[in-house]
Each structure stands twice: as C-alpha cells, then as structure tokens.
Amino acid sequence: MTRADDAHILHLFHSEKQEQQAFRLLVDKYKERLYWHIRKIVLSHEDTDDILQNTFVKIWQGLPDFRSASQLYTWMYRIATNEAINHLHETRRKVHGNSVEISEHLANTLESDLFFCGDDLQRRLQHAILTLSEKQRTVFNMRYFDDIPYEDMAQILGVAVGTLKATYHNAANKIKQQIRIIDLN
C-alpha cells in the first residue's frame, strides 16, 4: 500500500463513513516521524509512546475542524510539540524543579534508556543538546535532525522565521562549545 497524500486523507476523512480509514492512513504516514520528533524532546521511549497516543487523540478530535489554513503535517507537529512540552512542564512541576533539574532528569533518562543505540559521539551530542533551553532544544532538533524548513517551523511553533534562525544559530554555537568542553575533559 502506498502512502496517501494529505489531500486524499482529508478528503476521505470528510467523506461519509471513511473517517476510520482516513485516520489509519494518517497514523501510518506520520506515526514514525511524530514519534521521533517527540522522542527528541522528552528522550524517554515510554513517555514518547504515551505522548504520541495523546497526540493522535487530539488530532482525531481536531480533524473535523481542520480547514487547511496550514499544512496538515505542520498542524500535527504543532500538536505533538505542545504535548511534549506540556509533558516536560508537568514533569518539572511534579519534581518541583527548574530547567537545570529537568535537564538533569533528561540526562539521567538518556543514560538509563535501553532503547538508545547511539555511539559515544551521539551520546555526547545529546548531552550537549540538553544544555540548551527548552526552546533552543526544540528548534535545534527540528532543524538539525528533521530538516524542517524555517517557514514550517514558524507555523508549528508560532514564532517568526528570523527568531527561529537566530535561535538555531545560538543553539548550534552552544552545542559546539559544549562538545569542545567535553573533549577537553
């Protein structure tokens, strides 16, 4: 079965008695991309699975009102991003921590993750990414790993393109600096 394009999926969804088929096509097309997008934010496989499920529930609930003002995938990425960030905020609230403590929590999650299959360089990169603010980390991951164009990121995150470019540039510089510090130790 070939992957259906977004317009076809939306057409099926709005056709009588084909919502379930349309949603299955949508999940099949985007579940892996959204999984990895969320995973880069929260790092934990188990948390990612839960957040992905919540994301698809919200997508299902929102699809009847989706009017193609944005691209379907940017709309879904925005939902996934918000769900992942809300999860981090809830985790931070539960442990009564600040951004440093949540970064430490994420670093511990990375270290104990049985599903992490990267080499030492990838682990060092992930630790460097964890030194970034939540906003910088999200922008860096979307641009560096997912190669999402700035214009699409602007729709997903609700931030101006110029701000995103500056955020990415600053994040990349901080990561380079962190990796140099790690290499010196």
C-alpha positions as CSV (number, residue, x, y, z in Angstrom):
1,M,0.0,0.0,0.0
2,T,1.5,3.4,-1.0
3,R,1.2,6.3,1.4
4,A,-1.7,8.5,0.7
5,D,-1.1,12.2,0.3
6,D,-2.6,14.6,2.8
7,A,-5.3,16.0,0.5
8,H,-6.5,12.4,-0.1
9,I,-6.5,11.6,3.6
10,L,-8.5,14.8,4.4
11,H,-11.0,14.0,1.5
12,L,-11.5,10.5,2.9
13,F,-11.9,11.9,6.4
14,H,-14.7,14.3,5.3
15,S,-16.4,11.6,3.2
16,E,-19.2,9.7,4.9
17,K,-18.2,6.6,6.7
18,Q,-14.5,6.8,5.8
19,E,-13.1,8.6,8.8
20,Q,-11.6,5.5,10.3
21,Q,-9.8,4.6,7.1
22,A,-8.5,8.1,6.7
23,F,-7.2,8.2,10.3
24,R,-5.5,4.8,9.8
25,L,-3.7,6.2,6.7
26,L,-2.8,9.4,8.6
27,V,-1.3,7.4,11.6
28,D,0.5,5.1,9.2
29,K,2.0,8.0,7.3
30,Y,3.0,10.1,10.4
31,K,3.5,7.9,13.4
32,E,7.2,7.3,13.0
33,R,8.0,10.9,12.2
34,L,6.0,12.2,15.1
35,Y,7.4,9.5,17.4
36,W,11.0,10.7,16.7
37,H,10.1,14.3,16.9
38,I,8.5,13.8,20.4
39,R,11.4,11.4,21.4
40,K,14.0,14.1,20.8
41,I,12.1,16.4,23.2
42,V,11.4,14.0,26.1
43,L,14.0,11.3,25.4
44,S,12.1,8.5,27.1
45,H,10.7,5.8,24.9
46,E,7.8,5.1,27.4
47,D,6.9,8.8,27.7
48,T,7.1,9.2,23.9
49,D,4.7,6.4,23.4
50,D,2.2,7.9,25.8
51,I,2.6,11.4,24.3
52,L,2.3,10.1,20.8
53,Q,-1.0,8.4,21.7
54,N,-2.3,11.6,23.3
55,T,-1.2,13.5,20.1
56,F,-3.2,11.2,17.9
57,V,-6.2,11.5,20.2
58,K,-6.0,15.3,19.8
59,I,-5.5,15.0,16.1
60,W,-8.6,12.8,15.8
61,Q,-10.6,15.3,17.9
62,G,-9.4,18.3,15.9
63,L,-9.6,16.9,12.4
64,P,-13.3,17.7,11.9
65,D,-12.4,21.4,12.4
66,F,-9.2,21.4,10.4
67,R,-9.7,23.7,7.5
68,S,-6.3,23.6,5.7
69,A,-5.2,27.0,6.9
70,S,-1.8,25.4,7.4
71,Q,-0.3,22.2,6.1
72,L,-1.6,19.0,7.8
73,Y,1.8,17.9,8.9
74,T,2.7,21.3,10.4
75,W,-0.6,21.3,12.3
76,M,0.1,17.8,13.6
77,Y,3.7,18.7,14.5
78,R,2.4,21.7,16.5
79,I,0.1,19.3,18.5
80,A,2.9,16.9,19.1
81,T,5.3,19.7,20.1
82,N,2.8,21.1,22.5
83,E,2.1,17.7,24.0
84,A,5.8,17.0,24.5
85,I,6.4,20.4,26.0
86,N,3.4,20.1,28.3
87,H,4.8,16.7,29.4
88,L,8.1,18.4,30.3
89,H,6.3,21.1,32.2
90,E,4.2,18.6,34.1
91,T,7.4,16.6,34.9
92,R,9.1,19.8,36.1
93,R,6.0,20.6,38.2
94,K,6.0,17.1,39.8
95,V,9.6,17.3,40.8
96,H,9.3,21.0,41.7
97,G,12.4,21.6,39.7
98,N,13.7,24.3,37.4
99,S,15.1,24.0,33.9
100,V,18.5,22.8,35.2
101,E,16.8,20.0,37.2
102,I,14.7,19.0,34.2
103,S,17.8,18.9,32.0
104,E,19.5,16.6,34.7
105,H,16.4,14.4,34.7
106,L,16.5,14.2,30.9
107,A,20.3,13.4,31.0
108,N,19.6,10.6,33.5
109,T,16.8,9.4,31.2
110,L,19.2,9.3,28.3
111,E,21.8,7.4,30.3
112,S,19.3,4.8,31.5
113,D,17.4,4.4,28.2
114,L,17.7,0.8,27.0
115,F,16.5,1.9,23.6
116,F,19.3,4.4,23.0
117,C,21.6,2.9,20.4
118,G,24.0,5.7,19.6
119,D,27.7,5.7,19.9
120,D,29.8,7.8,22.2
121,L,29.7,10.8,19.8
122,Q,26.0,10.7,19.6
123,R,25.7,10.4,23.3
124,R,28.0,13.5,23.7
125,L,25.8,15.4,21.2
126,Q,22.7,14.5,23.1
127,H,24.2,15.7,26.4
128,A,25.3,19.0,24.7
129,I,21.7,19.4,23.3
130,L,20.4,19.0,26.9
131,T,22.4,22.1,28.0
132,L,20.1,24.2,25.7
133,S,17.0,25.9,26.9
134,E,13.7,24.1,26.0
135,K,13.0,26.5,23.1
136,Q,16.6,26.2,21.7
137,R,16.5,22.4,22.0
138,T,13.2,22.1,20.2
139,V,14.3,24.5,17.4
140,F,17.7,22.7,17.1
141,N,16.1,19.3,16.9
142,M,13.5,20.3,14.3
143,R,16.1,21.9,12.1
144,Y,19.1,19.7,12.5
145,F,17.5,16.3,12.8
146,D,14.2,16.7,11.0
147,D,15.4,19.3,8.4
148,I,12.1,21.2,8.8
149,P,12.2,24.5,6.9
150,Y,12.1,27.6,9.0
151,E,8.8,28.7,7.4
152,D,7.2,25.4,8.5
153,M,8.7,25.7,12.0
154,A,7.3,29.2,12.2
155,Q,3.8,27.7,11.6
156,I,4.4,24.8,14.1
157,L,5.9,26.9,16.9
158,G,4.1,30.3,16.2
159,V,7.4,32.1,16.1
160,A,8.9,34.5,13.4
161,V,11.3,33.0,10.9
162,G,14.1,35.5,11.9
163,T,13.7,34.5,15.6
164,L,14.0,30.8,14.7
165,K,17.1,31.4,12.6
166,A,18.8,33.3,15.5
167,T,17.7,30.6,18.0
168,Y,19.1,27.8,15.8
169,H,22.4,29.7,15.3
170,N,22.8,30.4,19.0
171,A,21.9,26.7,19.8
172,A,24.4,25.4,17.3
173,N,27.1,27.6,18.8
174,K,26.3,26.5,22.3
175,I,26.5,22.8,21.3
176,K,29.8,23.3,19.6
177,Q,31.1,25.0,22.7
178,Q,29.8,22.2,24.9
179,I,31.4,19.5,22.8
180,R,34.7,21.3,22.9
181,I,34.4,21.4,26.7
182,I,33.6,17.7,26.8
183,D,36.6,16.9,24.5
184,L,38.9,18.9,26.9
185,N,37.9,16.8,29.9
